[in-house]
Every structure is written in C-alpha cells, then in structure tokens.
C-alpha cells in the first residue's frame, strides 16, 4: 500500500473511535508535556547559570598582566623573556591586544583603596572602574536600582548594597539578607559623596637634574564629588576574589583622574601610564584559550577560568538526564495506553481486518496500518504535548518570577524550549508510539482471515 | 505489487491491474483449467476430535464455467471455497488455480493472489461499515497500489455498472441488502479477477433481489467469460444459473452434475470433465 493510503486509512480509523483515541492521545500528550516541561526547566536553569557566569566575566575574560609584576609566582613557570625584559603593559600594548582576533575589548583594571565621605563621615573602601560596555554585558547591572552611568566619564558612582548599608549605618543581622535594596535606593540615589584620592603626575624633568629616564613623579591629593546613580545587589566585581570593590566608577573617569596605584612597582614607567592588568573580553568563551596564548606570545602573563565551565556543564548534563527520566515516566505509562487502545481496536475491527485480507491486503499492509495509527497518535500527542509542556514551563516561569519579585530579586528566565527540544520530543513521542504499536500491529497482521470473517 | 511471474506451482500468475473497466477485461482462454484440486483435505483439530471439513476432494473447473457447490450445512462447501480463495490452506492435497499452487505460496504471495486472481462475494456482504460505497469498492485498488485518480474513476464505473451510481457517498448501513450485495460484487470485480467466488450470495436477500444479483453474476460469467464458483444450498437457484453442480456431503464430493444430468461419483473419486455426462 502507498504511504498516502496507509496514512489516509490510519487517520480514518482514528476518527472512527474518536473518543477513545483522543483519550489515548491525551495520555501521550501529558507524557510528552511532562518531559518537555522538565527538560525546558533544566535547560532554562543551565542557560540562566551560563548567562550569569558569562556575564560575570569569568568565562569570556582573559586577565592580561605585566610579567614585570613579580608578585605573581605563577609567572616564574611561564616561558618568555625574563620579567625585566618583558614589554610594558601600557596603552600601545592594550591596543595591540585589542587587535587579536576574537577580542571584543581590552580595558585596564583600575582599582584603589581610598576614602569616601558622605555627610562628612569617612568610609574606607576599595574603588574599582567599570567599562561603559558593562551596561549591557554585566548581569549585575541588569537589576540595578536607579540607573547605569549616564556617560563614559560621568562623575557618578554605583554602590554595592553592603556599602550602601554601611553608609546608612544599617547592620544586617548575621545570616540574613533581608534588607530591602529599594529602601536603600530611596535614601541614597541622587545624593553626592566625596572621594579623596592621590593623583600621580609626572614631574617635569628639569626639576630632577641628572635623571633622564623620566621616572620621577609627584603625588597630589585631590577630591572628586560623585553622584550616586545606582545600587546593585549582586557583585559585579566577583571575579577579583579577595580585593572586592564596593564602589564603582566609570572607567574613563577613573583613567582621567590618574589615581596613584595602591602599591608602587613599575618604577621604569615612562610618560605613558602602564597598567597592572588588563581585562580582555572575548566574543566567545571557546576563543579564550587562543586569545590567552596570543597574549602570552606578546610577552605578557595571561590566565582565565574557562575550564571551570566544564564541571558546570557536567552537572547540568546529569541534572537534565534525571529530569528526562522523570519526564519519561509519564510517557512510559502513556505507551501502555497505546498498546491497550490498539489491542482493543484489533478486537473491534477483527472482521474489518478479515475483509481487508479477503480482498487482498497483505500482512504487511495490515501491520503498516496499525503502525501508522500508533505513529499518528504519537505525532498528534507529541505536538499537543510540546505545546502543553511549553505552556506549563511558561506558567512555572511566570509563578517563579512573581515569587522573585516579592523577594525583591530581579526577574529571571528559568525556562527555555529550544527548537531541538520541540523536534526531539515529537520524534521521541512517535518512536515510543511506534514501539508500543509493534505488538498490536504484529497481532493484527497474523489474524487468520477465515476466523476473522466469522467474527461477529 | 504488480508481478508478471508465470511459474506454475510456486509463482503467481495474475493479470495487470492497471486501469481498464471490466468491460474490456481479458478473458481466460476457453477450456483452459481454471481450478484443479487434487485429493484436497482440510481437517481441524477440535480438542480430541478431528473435524474433516474437506476430505479428499478432486475437481477440475474449466475457465468460463459457472459451477455451483451444493450441500447441507457442514458439508464442507464453504471450506472448499475458502481453500480455492486462498483464505485457508489445505491440510493435504493440492489446490491449483490458474497455474498457482496455493499450498506452495507464501502468505505474501497468497495475499497477492487474493488481490489479483480472485474476487469474493459473501452472504453477509462484508462491506466495511465506516466507509462509503465508493471507498469500499476502491479498497482492493489501494492494496494494488492503483493511482488515486484512476481508482476513483474505475470504482465509479464499476458501481455504475451494478446500478449504484447514485449511491456513491452512502455508507453500507444506509442501503438495502440487494444494494449492498451489488456493491460487494462491484468490489469483487474491481481488480478484474479471473475467478469469482460467491459464498451464498443470495442467502440474505429476498427472492426478487436474489434473482437480480444472480442475473448480474450470470452477465459477468457469460459476457466476460469469468469463471464462477458459487456456494449455495438452493438447488433451484443452482439449476437455473449454474452450468454444473457439485454436491458435497461430509467433506466429500458426492455428485458432479452438468447439463441437467446427475452423475453419481461417490464410488469414483476422479471427477468427470465439465459438461460430460456419465
């Protein structure tokens, strides 16, 4: 029999017992829906975690350091010129690094400990620079209270929540984190604070007779008034580890201020400022090792944390596996429903099968027909199930976001139904249905036509 | 599914099913052997007992003959018809129809044989209730993989020939018994078989409708030269339409009657040639 005829007869037969076949198909739909809902949540959580990690800069960032910085013992093991002969990590070097294929941007990591005053009261903290591009790339600023910096060099700051609490004299109870960031924002946004810092200026060479390398500089004390524009709950500076900053300035402003670094080391510095380290952001985490190598070849130190993603992927693969198993249980139950429905159909259509055989249907024709019916139920059940699973996922996402909002967390997309999941779930549903149809189809094909024609 | 094999005893031999209405159907060569059974038996095991439904029947039916199988209930006439139809397999002996040894055919080959070589009409019509008349008549052509448009026009033509052109979209339950049997005839002939097998075709019909059906069958027999083997328990009907009557009792052939004369062959197992008086 031609495929068209098999399909046509199969759908005709399914329509004849529409109620029973609908119930069976709904059973398959529920099975597929639970599978899709489970996996969409697993995938969604994985994507959420990946997104957060990617935006944290942990996995798409290479830290380039000057090999002249002898504090880092790791440098000793690396190949390349001795530290004293290695190039300086200065502005031309930054531009060269930015030219490496795959690099989106390379920006200096400016950070210093300084005194910040509000209402005349001093607070000592670490201040760090944030590139203007972080507005779109750093997750920590997605749920920011207030706004991001208005321009690249605006005299504005974003405060970390714990520092905001310190400024307002609030001490959160140990082990709890229930201070409402919105309340803090109300009290602080728009207010001004004064930052005191030491500016490093190159001394005129005439003032230092006999010195020709221009290594002399002077330190001038300054202060800068900064407007508080934002408050963030998350830690945009998480990758820096120990030296966590709690006040963030626009990078351009920090560069213009020429703040003297916390420690003195690059004594051979010329007119152009040299950087302690550069954050090199790469377009795709896969390119990190290549960029890392390229930076090392230029004579700088480089490291990244890209390997850490591997264990995360492993964890989510196991999680998805468990979710798929639980989701498939309902589909397994549904497959028993298919067997039951088709066996019932054989009993009901025994005479019809006999007639078909009498007028020339082969065993393969009858088997194909029952197979097609099982496949059709799988296809329809799969399609409805994917839609249902998608809706359940949306509902869970919606409910979760209401909960997150009440807990004053930014909304999150914890659910994702990629195209491969849609197609895969439908294909799996058809495969399970065909498998369930094997026994009934074989049984129908084996029917003795004489016996079947006698059946009333 | 179209095969043109012509190997006696194991191969299948059947006409091409590609589309001509049965007006122009090929007629089997007159006097060639259409059906030959040789000491054919069909025994059933019923618990401890063995039921000998067909017990060593040997017959020859020439192409174009109209033969009636007569006998009381349980005489084995329907069992013999099922063996010739390829619906059942003999316990022993041979059934050869148009050079096909049915006992040697595989299940797949038997299905093709039923599809192309024989057409069947049943007492209870056996139309599929969920299908319209047109779809019922089209059904064998689906198995023969005839093109959709072609089979629709052939089925319409076939139904028109049995006088049902106005009932194409009706379901069997909406029709009278006579109409259902006419549709069943149209379906049996749609793949242009060489052999028409009818199992009590008028058994569920009143006498006037029964006569109509028998006239149709006679027309197909006479105008198309189609061999007809009909099971009936009505002697009068057989005498009126059949050219030869085979009487069965307890699975045995007890008489082979042709041209109005009765030849008692219960003592002589080999059948007489058709039409020949002993």
Interface residues (C-beta under 8 A of the other chain):
Chain A: X1 X2 X4 X5 X9 X12 X13 X16 X351 X352 X354 X355 X356 X357 X358 X359 X360 X361 X362 X363 X364 X365 X449 X450 X453
Chain B: X82 X85 X87 X88 X107 X108 X111 X112 X114 X115 X116 X120 X122 X126 X127 X128 X130 X131 X139 X140 X142 X143 X144 X145 X148 X187 X188 X191
